[in-house]
């Protein structure tokens, strides 16, 4: 299953280039079947810019993840 995430353009570029390997979110997808994410770059780009696969979703308090 695919999900769409709005991401600031500078972070979307870093994900697509491979520089950024993690995307931190306060909320996790409702469905646990999500395996791909379509990225929507927010303003000023305002369009779909790419897609990436999810290898694993980590759930924990921020201090424990760091």
Secondary structure, DSSP 8 states (H G I E B T S, - for coil): -EEEEEE-HHHHHHHHHTS------SS--S-TT--EEEEEETTTT-EEEEEEE------S-HHHH-
